[in-house]
Amino acid sequence: MRAGLIGAPASVLAARGHREGFAGSAWEDVRRQALRAGIGVGLDGTDVEAVLCPSHEESAPQVVAMRDGSTRRVMVHRVVYGDGAVRGTPLVRRGATLDDTRARALQQTWRRALVGAVSGVEEISIDVDPRMLGTHDLAMEGVAPAPSAAQEVDGLVAATMRRLQQGSIAPDRARVAVQGLGGTAQALVRGLVAVGIGASSGVTRDLCRLPLDVLLLAGGDRALTHEHADAVRARAVVEAASGAVSSVAEVALAYRGIPVVPDLVARAGAFATSTEGAASLVTRAWDLAARAARGGDLRQGAIAAALRELAASRPLLTPVR
């Protein structure tokens, strides 16, 4: 980053982001992060490129049934990494792109590697408003069971506890809030309260202004962007949803000394089968990320650790076109 941007407000970072090379699509972000993380820990460029390169990808129109009984031709994007042994739940969203699907597949591959479940991943995205979509048959056979929402909450609670411990903050005196008003946010509030952490939920613009110890972002991807990054008063931010902090916002927070616990670490508990297992997986992912981190950047450390796990499994990286 150029010295002239150090301490700059997020609005300035956003305006100059593309030129400085830290803003772009979700795929551009994860690709850049992977290259930087891999080089930072001395991985061979060939290994990094092997992880970044899907074994198969395609975008094709497909006719699906709509809620009103009609049919419509929509675009379906499919990306496979490695052997594609694990198929994620399809993302149904208006405006979904192939780049979005690439990013989701790669991040899911990293997430599994951090918890010791190295395997290829297949992701599908459907470009349609989910409110309009009816029952459909987009080759759903073989879809892996969705990660446990209950264990994910347990893992996020464990991640919050670890962050409080790092700051020597007693749980019963901690100031914690959860961004988001949906079911996940409410379940997370209940989980925090159950272990003695007082917590409430709300919307981004209100919570950013509170002097919190931990702000958890559970309101979906890019819940925190450059528009609110300068207003954040929390001592730490935890991604409780995938990609909750935009790349520009994360740079702005880092300049102010506000660490972000990435979803790759915080949501590791989703792959567990018990509360104890969720905490254990978060600890495993966090420790791997911390050991590989440079300058305290936990996200880069998590990506570097995942790349090492994947690079050690050469058969996975062999394309299976």
C-alpha positions in Angstrom: 0.0 0.0 0.0 1.4 3.4 -0.8 2.4 5.6 2.1 0.0 8.3 1.0 -3.0 6.2 1.9 -1.9 5.3 5.4 -4.6 6.6 7.7 -6.8 7.7 4.8 -10.6 7.5 5.4 -12.4 4.6 3.8 -14.1 6.9 1.3 -10.7 7.8 -0.1 -9.6 4.1 -0.1 -12.7 3.2 -2.0 -12.2 5.9 -4.6 -8.6 4.7 -5.2 -9.1 1.1 -4.5 -9.0 -0.3 -8.1 -5.9 1.7 -8.9 -4.1 0.6 -5.8 -5.2 -3.0 -6.3 -7.3 -4.0 -3.3 -10.9 -3.6 -4.6 -12.8 -5.6 -7.2 -15.1 -8.5 -7.6 -15.3 -11.3 -5.0 -13.2 -13.5 -7.3 -10.6 -10.9 -7.8 -10.4 -10.4 -4.0 -9.9 -14.0 -3.2 -7.4 -14.6 -6.0 -5.3 -11.6 -4.9 -5.5 -12.7 -1.3 -4.4 -16.2 -2.3 -1.4 -15.1 -4.3 -0.3 -12.7 -1.6 -0.7 -15.3 1.1 1.0 -18.0 -0.8 4.0 -15.9 -1.7 4.2 -14.6 1.9 4.7 -18.1 3.3 7.1 -19.2 0.6 4.8 -21.5 -1.4 5.8 -22.4 -4.9 3.8 -20.3 -7.4 2.9 -23.5 -9.3 1.1 -24.9 -6.2 -0.8 -21.6 -5.6 -1.9 -21.5 -9.2 -3.0 -25.1 -9.0 -5.3 -24.3 -6.1 -6.7 -21.2 -7.9 -7.5 -23.0 -11.1 -10.9 -24.8 -11.2 -10.9 -28.3 -12.7 -14.1 -27.4 -14.4 -16.4 -24.4 -14.8 -19.4 -23.6 -17.0 -22.3 -21.1 -17.4 -25.4 -22.3 -19.3 -29.0 -21.4 -19.5 -31.5 -23.8 -17.9 -35.3 -23.9 -17.8 -36.7 -23.9 -14.3 -40.2 -23.8 -12.8 -41.3 -20.5 -11.2 -43.5 -20.1 -8.2 -46.5 -19.0 -10.3 -46.4 -22.2 -12.4 -44.6 -20.7 -15.4 -41.1 -21.6 -16.6 -38.2 -19.4 -17.3 -34.8 -19.8 -18.8 -32.2 -18.7 -16.2 -28.4 -18.8 -16.1 -26.8 -21.5 -14.0 -23.1 -21.3 -13.1 -21.1 -24.3 -12.0 -17.5 -24.4 -10.7 -15.6 -27.5 -9.6 -12.3 -27.6 -7.6 -10.3 -30.8 -7.6 -12.5 -33.9 -7.7 -15.6 -32.0 -6.7 -16.4 -34.6 -4.1 -18.4 -32.2 -1.9 -21.3 -30.3 -3.5 -22.5 -27.2 -1.7 -26.0 -26.0 -1.5 -26.8 -23.9 -4.6 -26.8 -20.1 -4.2 -30.0 -18.7 -5.6 -29.6 -14.9 -6.1 -30.5 -12.4 -8.8 -27.3 -11.2 -10.5 -25.2 -14.3 -9.4 -22.2 -14.6 -11.7 -19.5 -17.1 -12.6 -17.0 -15.0 -10.6 -19.2 -15.2 -7.5 -19.4 -19.0 -7.9 -15.6 -19.3 -8.3 -15.1 -17.3 -5.1 -17.6 -19.4 -3.2 -16.0 -22.6 -4.4 -12.5 -21.6 -3.6 -13.4 -20.2 -0.1 -15.3 -23.4 0.7 -12.3 -25.4 -0.3 -10.1 -23.3 2.0 -12.7 -23.6 4.8 -12.7 -27.4 4.7 -8.9 -27.5 4.5 -8.6 -25.5 7.7 -10.7 -28.0 9.6 -8.8 -31.0 8.2 -11.4 -32.0 5.7 -9.4 -31.6 2.5 -11.6 -32.4 -0.5 -12.7 -31.0 -3.8 -15.7 -28.8 -3.9 -18.5 -28.2 -6.5 -20.6 -25.0 -6.2 -23.6 -23.9 -8.2 -25.2 -20.4 -8.5 -28.5 -19.6 -10.1 -29.2 -16.1 -11.4 -32.8 -15.6 -10.4 -34.8 -13.9 -7.7 -35.3 -16.7 -5.0 -38.8 -15.3 -4.2 -39.8 -16.2 -7.8 -38.3 -19.7 -7.9 -40.6 -22.7 -7.3 -39.7 -26.3 -6.8 -36.8 -27.2 -9.2 -34.6 -30.1 -10.1 -31.2 -28.6 -10.7 -29.3 -31.8 -10.2 -29.6 -31.7 -6.5 -28.7 -35.3 -6.0 -25.6 -35.8 -4.0 -25.7 -32.4 -2.3 -23.7 -32.5 0.9 -25.6 -31.9 4.1 -25.6 -28.2 4.9 -23.3 -27.2 7.7 -25.0 -27.3 11.1 -26.4 -23.9 12.0 -26.4 -24.8 15.7 -22.7 -25.8 15.7 -21.8 -22.8 13.6 -23.3 -20.6 16.3 -21.4 -22.6 19.0 -18.2 -22.0 17.0 -18.9 -18.2 16.6 -19.4 -18.0 20.4 -16.1 -19.8 20.9 -14.4 -17.3 18.5 -15.9 -14.4 20.5 -14.7 -15.9 23.7 -11.2 -16.3 22.3 -11.1 -12.7 21.2 -12.3 -11.5 24.6 -9.6 -13.6 26.2 -6.9 -12.0 24.0 -8.1 -8.6 25.3 -8.3 -9.8 28.9 -12.0 -9.0 29.0 -14.3 -10.9 31.3 -17.3 -12.3 29.5 -19.8 -10.8 32.0 -18.2 -7.3 31.4 -17.9 -7.5 27.7 -19.7 -5.2 25.3 -20.8 -7.3 22.4 -23.3 -6.7 19.6 -24.5 -8.8 16.6 -25.2 -7.0 13.3 -28.3 -8.4 11.6 -31.9 -9.0 12.3 -32.5 -12.5 10.9 -32.6 -15.9 12.5 -28.8 -16.4 12.5 -28.3 -13.1 14.3 -30.9 -13.9 16.9 -29.6 -17.4 17.5 -26.1 -16.0 17.9 -27.4 -13.5 20.5 -29.0 -16.3 22.4 -25.8 -18.4 22.2 -23.7 -15.5 23.6 -26.2 -14.8 26.4 -26.1 -18.5 27.3 -22.4 -18.4 28.2 -22.7 -15.1 30.1 -22.0 -12.6 27.4 -24.5 -9.8 27.3 -25.3 -9.1 23.6 -27.9 -7.4 21.5 -28.6 -7.1 17.8 -29.2 -4.3 15.4 -28.3 -2.7 12.0 -24.9 -1.7 10.8 -25.3 2.1 11.0 -26.4 2.0 14.6 -23.9 -0.6 15.9 -20.9 0.9 14.3 -21.1 3.9 16.6 -21.1 1.9 19.8 -17.9 1.5 21.8 -17.9 -2.3 21.7 -15.3 -5.0 22.5 -16.5 -7.2 19.7 -18.9 -6.5 16.8 -20.2 -9.7 15.0 -21.4 -9.3 11.5 -24.2 -11.8 10.7 -26.2 -9.8 8.1 -24.8 -11.4 5.0 -21.9 -10.7 2.6 -20.5 -7.1 2.6 -22.5 -6.2 5.7 -19.7 -3.7 6.4 -18.4 -1.6 3.5 -16.4 1.6 3.2 -19.6 3.5 3.9 -19.5 2.6 7.6 -15.9 1.5 8.2 -14.8 4.9 9.4 -17.5 5.0 12.0 -16.6 1.6 13.6 -15.7 2.0 17.3 -15.5 -1.7 18.2 -12.1 -3.1 19.3 -12.5 -6.1 17.0 -14.8 -7.4 14.3 -15.8 -11.0 13.7 -17.3 -12.2 10.4 -20.3 -14.3 11.3 -21.3 -14.5 7.6 -19.2 -15.2 4.5 -17.5 -12.1 3.2 -19.2 -9.8 5.7 -16.4 -7.2 5.5 -15.6 -5.7 2.1 -11.9 -5.6 1.1 -11.8 -1.8 1.2 -13.4 -1.7 4.7 -10.9 -4.3 6.0 -8.0 -2.2 4.8 -9.6 0.9 6.5 -10.1 -1.0 9.8 -6.5 -2.4 9.7 -5.1 1.1 9.4 -7.0 2.0 12.6 -5.7 -1.1 14.4 -9.1 -2.9 14.4 -8.5 -6.6 13.7 -11.0 -8.7 11.7 -11.5 -12.4 12.6 -12.4 -13.8 9.1 -15.2 -16.2 8.5 -12.7 -18.8 7.4 -11.8 -19.0 11.1 -14.9 -17.8 13.0 -17.3 -20.1 11.2 -15.2 -23.3 11.3 -17.5 -24.8 13.9 -20.1 -25.4 11.2 -18.4 -28.6 10.3 -18.6 -30.0 13.9 -21.1 -32.5 15.3 -21.1 -31.2 18.9 -20.6 -28.0 20.9 -17.2 -29.2 22.1 -16.3 -30.1 18.5 -17.3 -26.7 17.3 -15.0 -25.0 19.7 -12.2 -27.4 18.9 -12.5 -26.7 15.1 -12.4 -23.0 15.7 -9.3 -23.4 17.9 -7.7 -25.5 15.2 -8.4 -23.0 12.4 -7.4 -20.0 14.5 -4.1 -21.6 15.6 -3.2 -22.6 12.0 -4.0 -19.1 10.8 -2.1 -17.4 13.6 1.0 -19.4 12.9 0.9 -18.5 9.2 -0.1 -14.9 9.7 2.3 -12.1 8.9 1.9 -8.8 10.7 -1.1 -10.2 12.6 -3.3 -10.5 9.5 -5.5 -13.5 10.5 -7.2 -13.7 7.1 -4.0 -13.9 5.2 -2.8 -16.5 7.7 -5.9 -18.6 7.3 -5.6 -18.6 3.5 -1.9 -19.4 3.7 -2.6 -22.3 6.1 -5.3 -23.6 3.8 -3.0 -23.4 0.8 -0.4 -25.4 2.6 -2.9 -28.1 3.4 -4.1 -28.2 -0.2 -0.6 -28.1 -1.7 0.3 -31.1 0.4 -2.5 -33.1 -1.2 -1.3 -33.2 -4.8 -4.0 -35.6 -6.1 -6.7 -33.1 -5.1 -5.1 -30.5 -7.3 -5.0 -32.6 -10.4 -7.7 -31.4 -12.8 -10.5 -33.9 -13.5 -12.0 -32.5 -16.7 
